[in-house]
Amino acid sequence: MPDNKLGTTPKVLIVSNQQTTGPLWVFSLQQQQLNVALEAFPANTLARCETESPDLIILDINLSEAQTLELIRSLRAEMLTPIVLLTPSRTEEHVLEAYKAGVDDCMVKPVSPSLFQAKIKVWLMRAGSMSADALNPLKVGTLQLFPSEKMVLLKNGSAKQDNMN
């Protein structure tokens, strides 16, 4: 992935005390040429954010719901960096509480690697850490999306383009 408009590679901090998925997410994003740091101890998250200055924070942590929400609140009180929570909880109440605490997005596990990469790219773009030109074309079912051209290629081969600028 090309550098962002500021000339540096976007930095993602993954906070994961999961021995299997944490390293998988790191590898997945490193394959996209992102600068990725892994923090295995949720208690160190604030200090790690101060030293790393991430463009995006991903939380894949095994804590109680109350501890997870408290971590989100403490991060949000200190910074505006987008936060994506990977959660095993399928209850609407927990997901709503996470949004109220300050996450920008929740992904209910299991999460497909393709969906994970797509969402991370979008959040980096929204955070201003990456331009749309850096996004690779994405295939969704029979559609192909070309973000830099604001174009969709349909199954029949016809193209639809957003000409509003």
C-alpha positions in Angstrom: 0.0 0.0 0.0 1.5 3.4 -0.9 2.4 5.9 1.7 -0.3 8.3 2.8 -0.5 11.9 1.8 1.8 13.0 4.6 4.6 10.7 3.3 4.4 8.2 6.1 2.9 4.7 6.3 -0.3 4.6 8.4 0.3 3.1 11.8 -2.1 0.6 13.3 -2.0 -0.5 17.0 -3.5 -3.9 17.6 -4.3 -4.5 21.3 -4.8 -8.2 21.6 -4.3 -10.7 24.4 -5.4 -13.5 22.0 -2.5 -15.8 21.2 -3.9 -16.9 17.9 -5.9 -13.9 16.4 -3.6 -11.1 17.5 -0.6 -12.2 15.4 -3.0 -13.1 12.5 -4.3 -9.6 12.4 -0.8 -8.2 12.5 0.3 -10.4 9.6 -2.8 -9.6 7.6 -2.2 -5.8 7.8 1.6 -6.1 7.3 0.7 -7.8 4.0 -1.0 -4.6 3.1 2.3 -2.7 3.8 0.9 -1.0 6.9 3.0 -0.2 9.9 1.5 -2.4 12.6 2.4 -2.7 16.3 1.0 -5.4 18.7 0.3 -4.8 22.3 -0.5 -8.0 24.2 -1.3 -6.4 27.6 -4.5 -4.3 27.5 -3.3 -2.5 30.7 -0.5 -1.0 28.7 -2.7 0.4 25.9 -2.7 4.1 26.9 1.1 4.2 27.4 1.6 2.3 24.1 -0.6 4.9 22.3 1.5 7.7 23.7 4.7 6.1 22.3 3.3 4.8 19.0 0.8 7.6 18.1 -1.3 5.2 16.0 -3.7 6.3 13.2 -6.0 3.5 14.2 -6.5 1.3 17.3 -7.9 -2.2 17.0 -9.1 -3.9 20.2 -9.3 -7.8 20.2 -9.2 -8.4 23.9 -10.4 -11.0 26.3 -11.6 -9.0 29.2 -14.9 -8.7 30.9 -17.4 -6.4 29.2 -17.0 -3.9 32.0 -13.2 -3.9 31.7 -13.4 -3.6 27.9 -15.8 -0.6 28.2 -13.6 1.1 30.7 -10.6 0.7 28.5 -12.6 2.2 25.6 -13.7 5.2 27.8 -10.1 5.8 29.0 -8.8 5.8 25.4 -11.6 8.1 24.2 -10.9 10.5 27.0 -7.3 10.9 25.9 -7.6 10.8 22.1 -9.7 11.0 19.0 -8.0 8.1 17.2 -10.5 5.8 15.6 -11.1 2.6 17.6 -12.4 -0.7 16.1 -13.6 -3.3 18.6 -13.6 -7.0 17.7 -16.1 -8.6 20.0 -17.4 -12.1 20.6 -20.6 -10.7 22.0 -23.6 -11.0 19.8 -25.9 -9.0 22.1 -27.1 -5.7 20.8 -26.9 -4.3 24.3 -23.1 -4.9 24.5 -22.5 -3.5 21.0 -24.5 -0.4 21.8 -22.6 0.1 25.1 -19.3 -0.1 23.2 -20.5 2.6 20.8 -21.6 4.8 23.8 -18.2 4.2 25.4 -16.5 5.6 22.3 -15.7 2.9 19.7 -16.1 3.9 16.1 -16.9 0.4 14.8 -17.7 -3.0 16.2 -17.0 -6.2 14.3 -18.6 -9.4 15.8 -16.3 -12.4 15.7 -15.6 -14.5 13.8 -14.4 -11.8 11.4 -13.3 -12.8 7.9 -9.8 -11.5 7.0 -11.1 -9.8 3.8 -13.8 -7.9 5.7 -11.2 -7.0 8.4 -8.8 -5.6 5.8 -11.5 -3.7 4.0 -12.8 -2.0 7.2 -9.3 -1.1 8.3 -8.5 0.5 5.0 -11.7 2.5 5.2 -11.0 3.7 8.8 -7.5 4.8 7.8 -8.9 6.7 4.9 -11.6 8.4 7.1 -8.9 9.2 9.7 -7.0 11.1 7.0 -4.1 8.7 7.3 -4.5 7.3 3.8 -5.8 8.7 0.6 -8.4 6.9 -1.5 -5.8 6.4 -4.2 -4.0 4.0 -1.8 -7.0 1.7 -1.7 -6.7 -1.5 -3.8 -9.7 -2.5 -5.9 -12.1 -4.7 -3.9 -14.3 -7.5 -5.1 -17.6 -8.0 -3.4 -19.6 -10.9 -4.9 -20.1 -10.1 -8.5 -19.1 -6.4 -8.1 -15.6 -4.8 -8.3 -15.1 -1.6 -6.5 -12.4 0.9 -7.5 -12.3 3.5 -4.7 -9.7 5.8 -6.3 -11.8 6.1 -9.5 -15.1 6.1 -7.5 -16.3 3.4 -9.9 -18.2 0.1 -9.6 -17.8 -2.6 -12.3 -21.0 -4.6 -12.5 -21.4 -8.3 -13.3 -22.4 -7.6 -16.9 -19.2 -5.6 -17.4 -20.8 -2.2 -17.4 -19.3 0.5 -15.2 -21.0 3.0 -12.9 -19.0 6.0 -11.9 -19.6 8.8 -9.4 -18.9 12.0 -11.3 -19.8 14.3 -8.4 -16.7 16.3 -7.4 
